[in-house]
């Protein structure tokens, strides 16, 4: 059974999460733990973007 993956939907959610994390890190000057953890979130989101590009490549090869 082949499942359809909504790559565009996933991408839009990742973009939204990046925007929220970017806004949060800009306001976290007085709260270093928030800044550090938000930086980690942004790193994880980057990995999701990389994984998503793998899916795009895979779909284009089918």
N, CA, C and O atoms as a GROMACS GRO file, in nm:
protein
  248
    1UNK      N    1   0.084  -0.118   0.000
    1UNK     CA    2   0.000   0.000   0.000
    1UNK      C    3   0.089   0.124   0.000
    1UNK      O    4   0.177   0.138   0.085
    2UNK      N    5   0.066   0.213  -0.094
    2UNK     CA    6   0.148   0.333  -0.112
    2UNK      C    7   0.074   0.454  -0.054
    2UNK      O    8  -0.039   0.484  -0.093
    3UNK      N    9   0.140   0.522   0.040
    3UNK     CA   10   0.079   0.640   0.102
    3UNK      C   11   0.124   0.765   0.029
    3UNK      O   12   0.241   0.778  -0.009
    4UNK      N   13   0.033   0.857   0.010
    4UNK     CA   14   0.065   0.986  -0.051
    4UNK      C   15   0.121   1.078   0.056
    4UNK      O   16   0.062   1.092   0.164
    5UNK      N   17   0.233   1.141   0.028
    5UNK     CA   18   0.297   1.232   0.124
    5UNK      C   19   0.274   1.375   0.076
    5UNK      O   20   0.300   1.408  -0.040
    6UNK      N   21   0.224   1.458   0.166
    6UNK     CA   22   0.199   1.598   0.134
    6UNK      C   23   0.325   1.681   0.162
    6UNK      O   24   0.338   1.743   0.267
    7UNK      N   25   0.416   1.679   0.066
    7UNK     CA   26   0.545   1.747   0.083
    7UNK      C   27   0.524   1.897   0.096
    7UNK      O   28   0.588   1.961   0.179
    8UNK      N   29   0.436   1.953   0.016
    8UNK     CA   30   0.412   2.098   0.022
    8UNK      C   31   0.354   2.138   0.157
    8UNK      O   32   0.389   2.242   0.212
    9UNK      N   33   0.264   2.055   0.211
    9UNK     CA   34   0.207   2.082   0.342
    9UNK      C   35   0.312   2.076   0.451
    9UNK      O   36   0.316   2.160   0.541
   10UNK      N   37   0.399   1.974   0.442
   10UNK     CA   38   0.508   1.962   0.539
   10UNK      C   39   0.600   2.083   0.530
   10UNK      O   40   0.641   2.139   0.632
   11UNK      N   41   0.632   2.122   0.409
   11UNK     CA   42   0.721   2.236   0.390
   11UNK      C   43   0.662   2.364   0.449
   11UNK      O   44   0.733   2.441   0.513
   12UNK      N   45   0.534   2.386   0.428
   12UNK     CA   46   0.473   2.508   0.481
   12UNK      C   47   0.474   2.508   0.634
   12UNK      O   48   0.487   2.614   0.696
   13UNK      N   49   0.459   2.392   0.694
   13UNK     CA   50   0.464   2.384   0.841
   13UNK      C   51   0.605   2.410   0.892
   13UNK      O   52   0.624   2.477   0.994
   14UNK      N   53   0.705   2.357   0.822
   14UNK     CA   54   0.844   2.382   0.861
   14UNK      C   55   0.877   2.530   0.849
   14UNK      O   56   0.942   2.587   0.938
   15UNK      N   57   0.833   2.593   0.742
   15UNK     CA   58   0.856   2.737   0.723
   15UNK      C   59   0.790   2.816   0.835
   15UNK      O   60   0.850   2.910   0.889
   16UNK      N   61   0.668   2.779   0.871
   16UNK     CA   62   0.598   2.849   0.980
   16UNK      C   63   0.672   2.831   1.112
   16UNK      O   64   0.685   2.925   1.190
   17UNK      N   65   0.720   2.709   1.138
   17UNK     CA   66   0.794   2.684   1.261
   17UNK      C   67   0.924   2.763   1.265
   17UNK      O   68   0.962   2.814   1.371
   18UNK      N   69   0.992   2.774   1.150
   18UNK     CA   70   1.115   2.853   1.145
   18UNK      C   71   1.087   2.999   1.174
   18UNK      O   72   1.166   3.064   1.244
   19UNK      N   73   0.977   3.051   1.123
   19UNK     CA   74   0.943   3.191   1.147
   19UNK      C   75   0.917   3.214   1.296
   19UNK      O   76   0.966   3.312   1.353
   20UNK      N   77   0.841   3.126   1.357
   20UNK     CA   78   0.811   3.139   1.500
   20UNK      C   79   0.940   3.130   1.582
   20UNK      O   80   0.962   3.210   1.673
   21UNK      N   81   1.025   3.033   1.550
   21UNK     CA   82   1.151   3.018   1.624
   21UNK      C   83   1.240   3.139   1.603
   21UNK      O   84   1.306   3.183   1.697
   22UNK      N   85   1.243   3.194   1.483
   22UNK     CA   86   1.322   3.314   1.456
   22UNK      C   87   1.272   3.433   1.536
   22UNK      O   88   1.352   3.509   1.590
   23UNK      N   89   1.141   3.448   1.542
   23UNK     CA   90   1.082   3.556   1.623
   23UNK      C   91   1.117   3.538   1.771
   23UNK      O   92   1.149   3.634   1.840
   24UNK      N   93   1.110   3.415   1.818
   24UNK     CA   94   1.137   3.386   1.958
   24UNK      C   95   1.282   3.415   1.995
   24UNK      O   96   1.310   3.474   2.099
   25UNK      N   97   1.375   3.374   1.909
   25UNK     CA   98   1.516   3.394   1.940
   25UNK      C   99   1.552   3.543   1.942
   25UNK      O  100   1.641   3.584   2.016
   26UNK      N  101   1.483   3.623   1.862
   26UNK     CA  102   1.508   3.767   1.860
   26UNK      C  103   1.463   3.834   1.988
   26UNK      O  104   1.515   3.940   2.025
   27UNK      N  105   1.368   3.777   2.057
   27UNK     CA  106   1.315   3.837   2.180
   27UNK      C  107   1.372   3.772   2.306
   27UNK      O  108   1.329   3.805   2.416
   28UNK      N  109   1.467   3.682   2.290
   28UNK     CA  110   1.517   3.604   2.403
   28UNK      C  111   1.647   3.660   2.461
   28UNK      O  112   1.719   3.587   2.531
   29UNK      N  113   1.679   3.784   2.435
   29UNK     CA  114   1.805   3.842   2.483
   29UNK      C  115   1.821   3.831   2.634
   29UNK      O  116   1.931   3.804   2.683
   30UNK      N  117   1.715   3.851   2.707
   30UNK     CA  118   1.721   3.849   2.854
   30UNK      C  119   1.700   3.710   2.913
   30UNK      O  120   1.697   3.694   3.035
   31UNK      N  121   1.686   3.611   2.828
   31UNK     CA  122   1.659   3.475   2.874
   31UNK      C  123   1.748   3.378   2.796
   31UNK      O  124   1.702   3.317   2.699
   32UNK      N  125   1.874   3.363   2.838
   32UNK     CA  126   1.971   3.282   2.761
   32UNK      C  127   1.927   3.138   2.735
   32UNK      O  128   1.959   3.083   2.629
   33UNK      N  129   1.857   3.075   2.828
   33UNK     CA  130   1.814   2.937   2.807
   33UNK      C  131   1.717   2.928   2.689
   33UNK      O  132   1.722   2.833   2.611
   34UNK      N  133   1.629   3.026   2.678
   34UNK     CA  134   1.536   3.028   2.564
   34UNK      C  135   1.614   3.044   2.434
   34UNK      O  136   1.584   2.977   2.335
   35UNK      N  137   1.712   3.133   2.434
   35UNK     CA  138   1.793   3.154   2.313
   35UNK      C  139   1.867   3.026   2.274
   35UNK      O  140   1.868   2.989   2.156
   36UNK      N  141   1.928   2.958   2.370
   36UNK     CA  142   2.001   2.834   2.341
   36UNK      C  143   1.907   2.724   2.288
   36UNK      O  144   1.938   2.658   2.189
   37UNK      N  145   1.795   2.706   2.355
   37UNK     CA  146   1.702   2.601   2.313
   37UNK      C  147   1.636   2.632   2.180
   37UNK      O  148   1.608   2.542   2.101
   38UNK      N  149   1.612   2.760   2.155
   38UNK     CA  150   1.555   2.798   2.026
   38UNK      C  151   1.657   2.775   1.914
   38UNK      O  152   1.620   2.735   1.804
   39UNK      N  153   1.784   2.799   1.943
   39UNK     CA  154   1.889   2.769   1.844
   39UNK      C  155   1.890   2.620   1.813
   39UNK      O  156   1.909   2.581   1.698
   40UNK      N  157   1.869   2.537   1.913
   40UNK     CA  158   1.861   2.392   1.891
   40UNK      C  159   1.739   2.356   1.805
   40UNK      O  160   1.746   2.271   1.717
   41UNK      N  161   1.629   2.423   1.833
   41UNK     CA  162   1.509   2.400   1.753
   41UNK      C  163   1.536   2.435   1.607
   41UNK      O  164   1.497   2.362   1.517
   42UNK      N  165   1.602   2.549   1.584
   42UNK     CA  166   1.633   2.590   1.447
   42UNK      C  167   1.726   2.488   1.379
   42UNK      O  168   1.712   2.463   1.260
   43UNK      N  169   1.818   2.431   1.454
   43UNK     CA  170   1.905   2.326   1.397
   43UNK      C  171   1.824   2.204   1.358
   43UNK      O  172   1.846   2.145   1.252
   44UNK      N  173   1.730   2.166   1.443
   44UNK     CA  174   1.644   2.051   1.412
   44UNK      C  175   1.557   2.080   1.291
   44UNK      O  176   1.534   1.992   1.208
   45UNK      N  177   1.508   2.202   1.281
   45UNK     CA  178   1.427   2.238   1.165
   45UNK      C  179   1.510   2.233   1.037
   45UNK      O  180   1.459   2.196   0.931
   46UNK      N  181   1.637   2.269   1.046
   46UNK     CA  182   1.726   2.259   0.931
   46UNK      C  183   1.738   2.113   0.887
   46UNK      O  184   1.739   2.084   0.767
   47UNK      N  185   1.747   2.023   0.983
   47UNK     CA  186   1.753   1.880   0.949
   47UNK      C  187   1.623   1.835   0.882
   47UNK      O  188   1.626   1.754   0.789
   48UNK      N  189   1.510   1.887   0.928
   48UNK     CA  190   1.383   1.853   0.863
   48UNK      C  191   1.382   1.903   0.719
   48UNK      O  192   1.333   1.835   0.630
   49UNK      N  193   1.435   2.022   0.697
   49UNK     CA  194   1.443   2.074   0.561
   49UNK      C  195   1.529   1.985   0.472
   49UNK      O  196   1.494   1.958   0.357
   50UNK      N  197   1.641   1.939   0.528
   50UNK     CA  198   1.728   1.849   0.452
   50UNK      C  199   1.655   1.719   0.420
   50UNK      O  200   1.663   1.669   0.308
   51UNK      N  201   1.585   1.663   0.519
   51UNK     CA  202   1.507   1.540   0.496
   51UNK      C  203   1.400   1.563   0.391
   51UNK      O  204   1.375   1.476   0.308
   52UNK      N  205   1.338   1.678   0.394
   52UNK     CA  206   1.232   1.708   0.299
   52UNK      C  207   1.290   1.719   0.158
   52UNK      O  208   1.226   1.674   0.062
   53UNK      N  209   1.408   1.776   0.144
   53UNK     CA  210   1.468   1.784   0.011
   53UNK      C  211   1.499   1.645  -0.042
   53UNK      O  212   1.495   1.622  -0.163
   54UNK      N  213   1.531   1.551   0.048
   54UNK     CA  214   1.551   1.412   0.006
   54UNK      C  215   1.421   1.354  -0.050
   54UNK      O  216   1.424   1.281  -0.150
   55UNK      N  217   1.309   1.386   0.013
   55UNK     CA  218   1.179   1.338  -0.037
   55UNK      C  219   1.147   1.397  -0.173
   55UNK      O  220   1.095   1.328  -0.260
   56UNK      N  221   1.177   1.524  -0.191
   56UNK     CA  222   1.153   1.590  -0.320
   56UNK      C  223   1.237   1.522  -0.428
   56UNK      O  224   1.187   1.495  -0.537
   57UNK      N  225   1.364   1.494  -0.398
   57UNK     CA  226   1.450   1.425  -0.493
   57UNK      C  227   1.397   1.287  -0.524
   57UNK      O  228   1.397   1.245  -0.640
   58UNK      N  229   1.351   1.214  -0.422
   58UNK     CA  230   1.298   1.080  -0.440
   58UNK      C  231   1.174   1.082  -0.529
   58UNK      O  232   1.160   0.999  -0.618
   59UNK      N  233   1.084   1.177  -0.504
   59UNK     CA  234   0.962   1.184  -0.584
   59UNK      C  235   0.992   1.221  -0.729
   59UNK      O  236   0.924   1.174  -0.820
   60UNK      N  237   1.090   1.305  -0.751
   60UNK     CA  238   1.122   1.345  -0.888
   60UNK      C  239   1.184   1.229  -0.967
   60UNK      O  240   1.182   1.231  -1.090
   61UNK      N  241   1.241   1.130  -0.898
   61UNK     CA  242   1.301   1.014  -0.965
   61UNK      C  243   1.198   0.908  -1.000
   61UNK      O  244   1.225   0.821  -1.082
   62UNK      N  245   1.081   0.914  -0.939
   62UNK     CA  246   0.977   0.811  -0.966
   62UNK      C  247   0.914   0.831  -1.100
   62UNK      O  248   0.826   0.755  -1.139
   0.00000   0.00000   0.00000
